[in-house]
């Protein structure tokens, strides 16, 4: 993974709202924008903007279910697996 991608990951997770969204997503196999908006008490549009940044950084994957847009944590790359283990490691 190049430095550009790592800086994009750190930028994406450096925002408290995005980090919280990422943490919520890490506890679920999949969650939709509306449910995320409800959990954080923010608009669906705001969640969508944050999720786009997380998706552009390769941290989440968008899954369309009919009219609904849902997200999953991306666990494809070795970097993402390490990051997921670091953030979501069970104590």
C-alpha positions as CSV (number, residue, x, y, z in Angstrom):
1,X,0.0,0.0,0.0
2,X,1.4,3.4,-1.0
3,X,1.9,6.4,1.4
4,X,-1.0,8.1,-0.4
5,X,-3.4,5.4,0.5
6,X,-2.1,5.3,4.1
7,X,-2.5,9.1,4.4
8,X,-6.0,8.7,2.9
9,X,-6.9,6.1,5.6
10,X,-5.5,8.2,8.4
11,X,-7.4,11.3,7.1
12,X,-10.6,9.3,6.9
13,X,-10.3,7.9,10.4
14,X,-9.0,11.2,11.8
15,X,-12.5,12.6,11.9
16,X,-14.3,11.7,15.1
17,X,-17.7,11.1,13.3
18,X,-16.1,8.9,10.7
19,X,-14.1,6.9,13.3
20,X,-17.3,6.4,15.2
21,X,-19.1,5.2,12.1
22,X,-16.3,2.8,11.4
23,X,-16.4,1.4,14.9
24,X,-20.2,0.9,14.7
25,X,-19.7,-0.8,11.3
26,X,-17.0,-3.1,12.8
27,X,-19.5,-4.5,15.3
28,X,-22.0,-5.4,12.5
29,X,-21.7,-7.5,9.4
30,X,-23.6,-4.8,7.5
31,X,-25.6,-1.6,8.4
32,X,-27.6,0.8,6.3
33,X,-27.2,4.6,6.1
34,X,-30.6,5.2,7.9
35,X,-29.6,3.1,10.9
36,X,-26.2,4.8,11.1
37,X,-27.9,8.2,11.0
38,X,-30.2,7.2,13.8
39,X,-27.4,5.9,16.0
40,X,-25.5,9.2,15.6
41,X,-28.5,11.5,15.5
42,X,-27.3,13.1,12.2
43,X,-28.9,13.2,8.8
44,X,-28.6,10.4,6.3
45,X,-27.0,12.9,3.8
46,X,-24.3,13.6,6.4
47,X,-23.7,9.9,7.0
48,X,-23.5,9.3,3.2
49,X,-20.8,12.0,2.9
50,X,-18.8,10.5,5.7
51,X,-19.2,7.0,4.3
52,X,-18.0,8.1,0.8
53,X,-14.7,9.3,2.4
54,X,-14.4,6.0,4.2
55,X,-15.2,4.1,1.0
56,X,-12.7,6.2,-1.1
57,X,-10.0,5.3,1.5
58,X,-10.9,1.6,0.9
59,X,-12.1,1.1,4.5
60,X,-15.7,0.2,3.7
61,X,-17.7,-1.4,0.9
62,X,-21.0,0.0,-0.3
63,X,-23.8,-2.6,-0.7
64,X,-27.0,-1.6,-2.4
65,X,-30.2,-3.4,-1.3
66,X,-33.0,-2.2,-3.5
67,X,-33.6,1.4,-2.5
68,X,-31.4,1.2,0.6
69,X,-27.6,1.8,0.7
70,X,-25.7,-0.3,3.3
71,X,-22.0,-0.6,4.1
72,X,-19.7,-3.3,5.3
73,X,-16.1,-3.1,6.6
74,X,-13.6,-3.9,3.8
75,X,-11.3,-6.7,5.0
76,X,-9.6,-7.4,1.7
77,X,-6.1,-6.0,2.0
78,X,-3.5,-6.9,4.6
79,X,-3.4,-3.3,5.8
80,X,-7.2,-3.3,6.4
81,X,-7.0,-6.7,8.2
82,X,-4.3,-5.3,10.5
83,X,-6.3,-2.1,11.1
84,X,-9.4,-4.0,11.8
85,X,-7.5,-6.2,14.3
86,X,-6.1,-3.2,16.0
87,X,-9.4,-1.3,16.3
88,X,-11.7,-4.2,16.9
89,X,-9.5,-6.6,18.9
90,X,-11.4,-8.3,21.7
91,X,-10.0,-7.9,25.2
